[in-house]
Amino acid sequence: MQVDSGGQNNHGGGAHGVPAPRTPEASLAGIARVIRDDGTADPAEDPRLPLALVKSLYVAMVRTRLIDERLVTLQRQGRIGFHIGSLGEEATILASAAAMRPQDWIFPCYREFGALLWRGMPLQAYFDNMFGNANDPAKGRQMPDHYTGKPYHFGSVSSPIGTQMTQAVGFAWAAKLRKDDLVTSAYFGEGATSSSEFHTAMNFAGVFKTPTVMLCRNNGWAISVPSEKQSATRTFAEKGIAYGVPAVRCDGNDVLAVYKTVRAAVEFAAAGGGPTLIELMTYRLSGHSTSDDPRAYRAEGEVEGWRKADPLLRLRKHLETLGALTDAEDAQLRADTDAEIKACVEAAEAAPKPSLESMFEGVYAEKPWHLREQERECIEGPRPKAHH
Ligand SMILES: Cc1ncc(C[n+]2csc(CCOP(=O)(O)OP(=O)(O)O)c2C)c(N)n1
């Protein structure tokens, strides 16, 4: 795989510093895609996935979208503290997760709950995490959306930008040394390519040829920093060249193109070829998180343009051209998903809070004396002051 490093910068703008025309047309020009504007698949590019897989990707993307919307409402109502979602980026996340093999490990950024659900985490467990209740797999010790999924071969979300990249590369190196048939992937935004972890991970991956797929979701923004101000390179993919890592750019709103590109990188890694850097061109339709108001720094017109390139609309149109989805089926899917979400919210809200004792569990096999003392004071209150 080779990256086309010529031509325009990340969002079709000119030289560094020149305002970019931040439209889907400019961003996606000349980039590998499969689903054409009329909804049909380009026969020369079509990976010819089984229809059942394509439909299950649509179901998962709709589910992810509806969960996202519900969580924003819950946060606005003060029922959860925070949410960071994937509105507009569902194809980058679901299709790449689907392209990984079951034994492969995924190291998430923080927008990839859809990948965790794809891997089989029950929706209830995710909502338990969002409410931080006693059933939360992370035991209510983390912010919402800081999930963990060891049974699903899914690393824990780490807040510091970029840490998952070195984790993914280190894990892959260990697998390679042990001769395990295992590939890892790391998700990150284009802003994270400015972190030292990116450079450490890429250098290590390039030198040791680790079986790693580096998934850069170029969604146009790193909170309020536009992608064209993030780097002086014309693409983020071309950063791979400096590390001897093959790189490719792909239409991130085209579910079939993402699957095809990631699957090729997984097979390349599994065959001993080493890492690949994939720049998935997409757009963050929402704010950075529920703590952000993007109206303070970006034009609403820009967002409107990208709404028309919504990956869900594109996949729906594709399924319609195949005669594989009717309006009634789509409405039923949404109604069923809404009911599933509602039941999970009710159960998560009704569940007890984590116990005070649970704060002292899970680190030591045998609690040291000072922890036991702190636990007692925490639960019984401070000891009365000694009288001298
Ligand atoms: C080391 C570190 N620096 C800064 C932050 C604050 N921060 C959280 S998200 C973010 C932007 C990340 O943007 P990008 O990597 O493009 O990912 P996106 O959110 O767009 O998916 C920043 C600066 C952090 N979490 N960690």
The ligand as an SDF file (V2000), in Angstrom:
LIG
                    3D

 26 27  0  0  0  0  0  0  0  0999 V2000
   -1.7400   14.3820   26.9780 C   0  0  0  0  0  0  0  0  0  0  0  0
   -3.0640   15.0740   26.8160 C   0  0  0  0  0  0  0  0  0  0  0  0
   -3.0880   16.3530   26.3910 N   0  0  0  0  0  0  0  0  0  0  0  0
   -4.2690   16.9950   26.2300 C   0  0  0  0  0  0  0  0  0  0  0  0
   -5.4530   16.3560   26.5120 C   0  0  0  0  0  0  0  0  0  0  0  0
   -6.7840   17.0880   26.3310 C   0  0  0  0  0  0  0  0  0  0  0  0
   -7.4530   16.5930   25.1300 N   0  0  0  0  0  0  0  0  0  0  0  0
   -8.4490   15.6810   25.2410 C   0  0  0  0  0  0  0  0  0  0  0  0
   -9.0550   15.2680   23.7360 S   0  0  0  0  0  0  0  0  0  0  0  0
   -8.0170   16.3210   22.9310 C   0  0  0  0  0  0  0  0  0  0  0  0
   -8.0580   16.4540   21.4300 C   0  0  0  0  0  0  0  0  0  0  0  0
   -7.7520   15.2000   20.7010 C   0  0  0  0  0  0  0  0  0  0  0  0
   -8.0150   15.3440   19.3330 O   0  0  0  0  0  0  0  0  0  0  0  0
   -7.8100   14.1750   18.3240 P   0  0  0  0  0  0  0  0  0  0  0  0
   -6.5940   13.4010   18.6830 O   0  0  0  0  0  0  0  0  0  0  0  0
   -7.8570   14.7460   16.9530 O   0  0  0  0  0  0  0  0  0  0  0  0
   -9.0450   13.2100   18.5900 O   0  0  0  0  0  0  0  0  0  0  0  0
  -10.6120   13.4790   18.4530 P   0  0  0  0  0  0  0  0  0  0  0  0
  -11.0760   13.9800   19.7950 O   0  0  0  0  0  0  0  0  0  0  0  0
  -10.8100   14.4750   17.3770 O   0  0  0  0  0  0  0  0  0  0  0  0
  -11.2150   12.1620   18.1500 O   0  0  0  0  0  0  0  0  0  0  0  0
   -7.1920   16.9910   23.8450 C   0  0  0  0  0  0  0  0  0  0  0  0
   -6.1710   17.9930   23.4620 C   0  0  0  0  0  0  0  0  0  0  0  0
   -5.3690   15.0200   26.9730 C   0  0  0  0  0  0  0  0  0  0  0  0
   -6.4700   14.3170   27.2410 N   0  0  0  0  0  0  0  0  0  0  0  0
   -4.1650   14.4070   27.0930 N   0  0  0  0  0  0  0  0  0  0  0  0
  1  2  1  0
  2  3  1  0
  2 26  2  0
  3  4  2  0
  4  5  1  0
  5  6  1  0
  5 24  2  0
  6  7  1  0
  7  8  2  0
  7 22  1  0
  8  9  1  0
  9 10  1  0
 10 11  1  0
 10 22  2  0
 11 12  1  0
 12 13  1  0
 13 14  1  0
 14 15  2  0
 14 16  1  0
 14 17  1  0
 17 18  1  0
 18 19  2  0
 18 20  1  0
 18 21  1  0
 22 23  1  0
 24 25  1  0
 24 26  1  0
M  CHG  1   7   1
M  END
$$$$
